[in-house]
Amino acid sequence: MTDTDDHRRYVFLDPDGTGMDQGWVFVVVAAPTGVVYQVQGGGFRCVRYEQEGYLIPLLGRGLDEELKEIFVGELKGRGGRGLDWPPDLLARLGKAVAFHVYGSANRDDPFPAPLALDGTRLAGIDEAWVPVVTPDGPGVLVWENSD
């Protein structure tokens, strides 16, 4: 496929880095929407990740504090791609990503469900890019990269 054959739309989250003043956390639920969200992740490696789907913003100050403590504090900004996660650190990450979200408007969920680490995609975990399971299926949790 050539670039001219790609009819998807690309949205780069926080393209100018100004999100650091307020912080932000989103879930991108994988779905064939024609919209691809991109984010810079990977700590100092500055990797561009992308996921086609739909965006769920998570609102509130400091939502990414524990995530930053893990990736910037514990992992020293090296990201986490391919890391053999120690069980205690993986458990901390699991708690840090357990934000409660509702499923899509096509569902009738009476209460929000927590996100969970996607155990089938642990090798894909990186700073600002964590594979999760949402009420609507697979997705990724993204936030501002530390560099």
ChimeraX commands (.cxc) that place a marker at each C-alpha (Angstrom):
marker #1 position 0.00,0.00,0.00 radius 0.5
marker #1 position 1.31,3.46,-0.83 radius 0.5
marker #1 position 0.70,6.56,1.24 radius 0.5
marker #1 position -1.94,7.66,-1.26 radius 0.5
marker #1 position -3.84,4.40,-0.69 radius 0.5
marker #1 position -4.09,5.03,3.06 radius 0.5
marker #1 position -7.37,6.81,3.74 radius 0.5
marker #1 position -6.97,6.76,7.49 radius 0.5
marker #1 position -6.59,9.96,9.49 radius 0.5
marker #1 position -3.64,10.36,11.85 radius 0.5
marker #1 position -3.82,12.28,15.13 radius 0.5
marker #1 position -0.60,12.85,17.06 radius 0.5
marker #1 position -1.41,13.29,20.74 radius 0.5
marker #1 position 0.44,16.24,22.31 radius 0.5
marker #1 position 2.38,17.18,19.15 radius 0.5
marker #1 position 4.14,20.19,20.68 radius 0.5
marker #1 position 4.76,18.82,24.18 radius 0.5
marker #1 position 2.61,21.41,25.93 radius 0.5
marker #1 position 0.62,18.74,27.77 radius 0.5
marker #1 position 3.27,18.64,30.48 radius 0.5
marker #1 position 1.74,21.64,32.19 radius 0.5
marker #1 position -1.49,19.76,32.90 radius 0.5
marker #1 position -0.70,16.13,32.18 radius 0.5
marker #1 position -2.98,13.81,30.28 radius 0.5
marker #1 position -3.94,10.14,30.13 radius 0.5
marker #1 position -5.96,8.49,27.36 radius 0.5
marker #1 position -7.10,5.03,26.42 radius 0.5
marker #1 position -7.13,4.16,22.73 radius 0.5
marker #1 position -9.50,1.25,22.20 radius 0.5
marker #1 position -8.56,-0.80,19.14 radius 0.5
marker #1 position -11.28,-0.56,16.48 radius 0.5
marker #1 position -11.47,-0.10,12.69 radius 0.5
marker #1 position -12.39,3.59,12.84 radius 0.5
marker #1 position -10.09,4.99,10.18 radius 0.5
marker #1 position -8.49,7.21,12.84 radius 0.5
marker #1 position -4.98,6.35,14.02 radius 0.5
marker #1 position -3.71,7.91,17.24 radius 0.5
marker #1 position 0.03,8.34,17.58 radius 0.5
marker #1 position 2.08,9.07,20.67 radius 0.5
marker #1 position 5.75,9.40,21.50 radius 0.5
marker #1 position 6.81,6.78,24.02 radius 0.5
marker #1 position 9.80,4.73,25.02 radius 0.5
marker #1 position 11.47,7.12,27.42 radius 0.5
marker #1 position 14.72,8.53,26.04 radius 0.5
marker #1 position 14.43,6.34,22.93 radius 0.5
marker #1 position 11.54,8.52,21.66 radius 0.5
marker #1 position 9.61,5.82,19.80 radius 0.5
marker #1 position 6.47,6.69,17.85 radius 0.5
marker #1 position 3.64,4.28,18.60 radius 0.5
marker #1 position 0.24,4.20,16.94 radius 0.5
marker #1 position -3.12,2.52,17.39 radius 0.5
marker #1 position -6.20,2.73,15.19 radius 0.5
marker #1 position -9.35,3.06,17.25 radius 0.5
marker #1 position -11.27,5.50,19.38 radius 0.5
marker #1 position -10.05,7.71,22.18 radius 0.5
marker #1 position -11.31,7.75,25.77 radius 0.5
marker #1 position -9.89,10.66,27.78 radius 0.5
marker #1 position -9.33,10.08,31.49 radius 0.5
marker #1 position -9.89,13.25,33.42 radius 0.5
marker #1 position -8.20,14.44,36.61 radius 0.5
marker #1 position -4.94,15.88,37.80 radius 0.5
marker #1 position -2.00,13.64,38.59 radius 0.5
marker #1 position -3.41,10.54,36.93 radius 0.5
marker #1 position -0.01,9.70,35.47 radius 0.5
marker #1 position 1.99,10.15,38.70 radius 0.5
marker #1 position 2.38,6.45,39.54 radius 0.5
marker #1 position 3.09,5.65,35.89 radius 0.5
marker #1 position 5.85,8.25,35.84 radius 0.5
marker #1 position 7.22,6.94,39.14 radius 0.5
marker #1 position 7.53,3.48,37.58 radius 0.5
marker #1 position 8.96,4.48,34.21 radius 0.5
marker #1 position 11.00,7.54,35.15 radius 0.5
marker #1 position 11.84,6.63,38.75 radius 0.5
marker #1 position 12.26,2.86,38.78 radius 0.5
marker #1 position 13.28,2.36,35.14 radius 0.5
marker #1 position 15.26,5.64,34.92 radius 0.5
marker #1 position 13.61,6.78,31.66 radius 0.5
marker #1 position 14.78,3.76,29.69 radius 0.5
marker #1 position 11.25,2.71,28.78 radius 0.5
marker #1 position 10.21,-0.88,29.31 radius 0.5
marker #1 position 10.02,-2.51,25.89 radius 0.5
marker #1 position 10.93,-6.19,26.13 radius 0.5
marker #1 position 11.71,-5.91,29.85 radius 0.5
marker #1 position 11.48,-9.07,31.92 radius 0.5
marker #1 position 9.21,-7.43,34.48 radius 0.5
marker #1 position 9.88,-8.33,38.12 radius 0.5
marker #1 position 6.58,-9.55,39.65 radius 0.5
marker #1 position 6.38,-6.72,42.20 radius 0.5
marker #1 position 6.93,-4.00,39.57 radius 0.5
marker #1 position 4.43,-5.64,37.22 radius 0.5
marker #1 position 1.89,-5.70,40.06 radius 0.5
marker #1 position 2.49,-1.97,40.67 radius 0.5
marker #1 position 1.98,-1.28,36.97 radius 0.5
marker #1 position -1.22,-3.32,37.02 radius 0.5
marker #1 position -2.57,-1.15,39.84 radius 0.5
marker #1 position -1.40,2.05,38.14 radius 0.5
marker #1 position -3.35,1.29,34.95 radius 0.5
marker #1 position -6.54,0.09,36.66 radius 0.5
marker #1 position -8.50,3.24,35.80 radius 0.5
marker #1 position -12.25,2.72,35.72 radius 0.5
marker #1 position -13.87,3.37,32.33 radius 0.5
marker #1 position -17.26,2.72,30.82 radius 0.5
marker #1 position -17.64,0.59,27.74 radius 0.5
marker #1 position -18.84,2.15,24.52 radius 0.5
marker #1 position -22.25,3.78,24.22 radius 0.5
marker #1 position -23.39,0.59,22.46 radius 0.5
marker #1 position -23.27,-1.29,25.76 radius 0.5
marker #1 position -25.38,-1.08,28.86 radius 0.5
marker #1 position -22.73,-1.27,31.57 radius 0.5
marker #1 position -24.20,0.06,34.83 radius 0.5
marker #1 position -20.78,0.68,36.39 radius 0.5
marker #1 position -17.35,1.52,34.99 radius 0.5
marker #1 position -14.94,-1.41,34.77 radius 0.5
marker #1 position -11.22,-1.22,35.57 radius 0.5
marker #1 position -8.65,-1.44,32.83 radius 0.5
marker #1 position -6.29,-4.40,33.15 radius 0.5
marker #1 position -2.83,-5.09,31.82 radius 0.5
marker #1 position -3.10,-7.21,28.70 radius 0.5
marker #1 position -1.17,-10.32,29.74 radius 0.5
marker #1 position -0.85,-11.42,26.12 radius 0.5
marker #1 position 1.08,-8.24,25.19 radius 0.5
marker #1 position 3.45,-7.71,28.12 radius 0.5
marker #1 position 6.48,-7.51,25.80 radius 0.5
marker #1 position 4.91,-4.41,24.22 radius 0.5
marker #1 position 4.85,-2.38,27.43 radius 0.5
marker #1 position 6.85,0.81,27.18 radius 0.5
marker #1 position 6.83,4.23,28.76 radius 0.5
marker #1 position 3.69,6.11,27.65 radius 0.5
marker #1 position 2.38,2.93,25.93 radius 0.5
marker #1 position 0.83,0.14,27.99 radius 0.5
marker #1 position -1.34,-2.55,26.37 radius 0.5
marker #1 position -4.56,-2.93,28.32 radius 0.5
marker #1 position -7.88,-4.73,28.18 radius 0.5
marker #1 position -10.89,-2.38,28.21 radius 0.5
marker #1 position -14.62,-3.17,28.57 radius 0.5
marker #1 position -14.69,-3.13,24.74 radius 0.5
marker #1 position -11.57,-5.25,24.12 radius 0.5
marker #1 position -7.88,-4.54,23.59 radius 0.5
marker #1 position -6.44,-1.06,23.71 radius 0.5
marker #1 position -3.49,0.94,24.98 radius 0.5
marker #1 position -3.09,3.37,27.82 radius 0.5
marker #1 position -1.05,6.40,26.77 radius 0.5
marker #1 position 0.29,9.46,28.57 radius 0.5
marker #1 position 2.98,12.08,28.13 radius 0.5
marker #1 position 6.47,10.68,27.51 radius 0.5
marker #1 position 9.09,11.87,30.03 radius 0.5
marker #1 position 11.77,13.17,27.70 radius 0.5
marker link #1:1,2 radius 0.2
marker link #1:2,3 radius 0.2
marker link #1:3,4 radius 0.2
marker link #1:4,5 radius 0.2
marker link #1:5,6 radius 0.2
marker link #1:6,7 radius 0.2
marker link #1:7,8 radius 0.2
marker link #1:8,9 radius 0.2
marker link #1:9,10 radius 0.2
marker link #1:10,11 radius 0.2
marker link #1:11,12 radius 0.2
marker link #1:12,13 radius 0.2
marker link #1:13,14 radius 0.2
marker link #1:14,15 radius 0.2
marker link #1:15,16 radius 0.2
marker link #1:16,17 radius 0.2
marker link #1:17,18 radius 0.2
marker link #1:18,19 radius 0.2
marker link #1:19,20 radius 0.2
marker link #1:20,21 radius 0.2
marker link #1:21,22 radius 0.2
marker link #1:22,23 radius 0.2
marker link #1:23,24 radius 0.2
marker link #1:24,25 radius 0.2
marker link #1:25,26 radius 0.2
marker link #1:26,27 radius 0.2
marker link #1:27,28 radius 0.2
marker link #1:28,29 radius 0.2
marker link #1:29,30 radius 0.2
marker link #1:30,31 radius 0.2
marker link #1:31,32 radius 0.2
marker link #1:32,33 radius 0.2
marker link #1:33,34 radius 0.2
marker link #1:34,35 radius 0.2
marker link #1:35,36 radius 0.2
marker link #1:36,37 radius 0.2
marker link #1:37,38 radius 0.2
marker link #1:38,39 radius 0.2
marker link #1:39,40 radius 0.2
marker link #1:40,41 radius 0.2
marker link #1:41,42 radius 0.2
marker link #1:42,43 radius 0.2
marker link #1:43,44 radius 0.2
marker link #1:44,45 radius 0.2
marker link #1:45,46 radius 0.2
marker link #1:46,47 radius 0.2
marker link #1:47,48 radius 0.2
marker link #1:48,49 radius 0.2
marker link #1:49,50 radius 0.2
marker link #1:50,51 radius 0.2
marker link #1:51,52 radius 0.2
marker link #1:52,53 radius 0.2
marker link #1:53,54 radius 0.2
marker link #1:54,55 radius 0.2
marker link #1:55,56 radius 0.2
marker link #1:56,57 radius 0.2
marker link #1:57,58 radius 0.2
marker link #1:58,59 radius 0.2
marker link #1:59,60 radius 0.2
marker link #1:60,61 radius 0.2
marker link #1:61,62 radius 0.2
marker link #1:62,63 radius 0.2
marker link #1:63,64 radius 0.2
marker link #1:64,65 radius 0.2
marker link #1:65,66 radius 0.2
marker link #1:66,67 radius 0.2
marker link #1:67,68 radius 0.2
marker link #1:68,69 radius 0.2
marker link #1:69,70 radius 0.2
marker link #1:70,71 radius 0.2
marker link #1:71,72 radius 0.2
marker link #1:72,73 radius 0.2
marker link #1:73,74 radius 0.2
marker link #1:74,75 radius 0.2
marker link #1:75,76 radius 0.2
marker link #1:76,77 radius 0.2
marker link #1:77,78 radius 0.2
marker link #1:78,79 radius 0.2
marker link #1:79,80 radius 0.2
marker link #1:80,81 radius 0.2
marker link #1:81,82 radius 0.2
marker link #1:82,83 radius 0.2
marker link #1:83,84 radius 0.2
marker link #1:84,85 radius 0.2
marker link #1:85,86 radius 0.2
marker link #1:86,87 radius 0.2
marker link #1:87,88 radius 0.2
marker link #1:88,89 radius 0.2
marker link #1:89,90 radius 0.2
marker link #1:90,91 radius 0.2
marker link #1:91,92 radius 0.2
marker link #1:92,93 radius 0.2
marker link #1:93,94 radius 0.2
marker link #1:94,95 radius 0.2
marker link #1:95,96 radius 0.2
marker link #1:96,97 radius 0.2
marker link #1:97,98 radius 0.2
marker link #1:98,99 radius 0.2
marker link #1:99,100 radius 0.2
marker link #1:100,101 radius 0.2
marker link #1:101,102 radius 0.2
marker link #1:102,103 radius 0.2
marker link #1:103,104 radius 0.2
marker link #1:104,105 radius 0.2
marker link #1:105,106 radius 0.2
marker link #1:106,107 radius 0.2
marker link #1:107,108 radius 0.2
marker link #1:108,109 radius 0.2
marker link #1:109,110 radius 0.2
marker link #1:110,111 radius 0.2
marker link #1:111,112 radius 0.2
marker link #1:112,113 radius 0.2
marker link #1:113,114 radius 0.2
marker link #1:114,115 radius 0.2
marker link #1:115,116 radius 0.2
marker link #1:116,117 radius 0.2
marker link #1:117,118 radius 0.2
marker link #1:118,119 radius 0.2
marker link #1:119,120 radius 0.2
marker link #1:120,121 radius 0.2
marker link #1:121,122 radius 0.2
marker link #1:122,123 radius 0.2
marker link #1:123,124 radius 0.2
marker link #1:124,125 radius 0.2
marker link #1:125,126 radius 0.2
marker link #1:126,127 radius 0.2
marker link #1:127,128 radius 0.2
marker link #1:128,129 radius 0.2
marker link #1:129,130 radius 0.2
marker link #1:130,131 radius 0.2
marker link #1:131,132 radius 0.2
marker link #1:132,133 radius 0.2
marker link #1:133,134 radius 0.2
marker link #1:134,135 radius 0.2
marker link #1:135,136 radius 0.2
marker link #1:136,137 radius 0.2
marker link #1:137,138 radius 0.2
marker link #1:138,139 radius 0.2
marker link #1:139,140 radius 0.2
marker link #1:140,141 radius 0.2
marker link #1:141,142 radius 0.2
marker link #1:142,143 radius 0.2
marker link #1:143,144 radius 0.2
marker link #1:144,145 radius 0.2
marker link #1:145,146 radius 0.2
marker link #1:146,147 radius 0.2
view
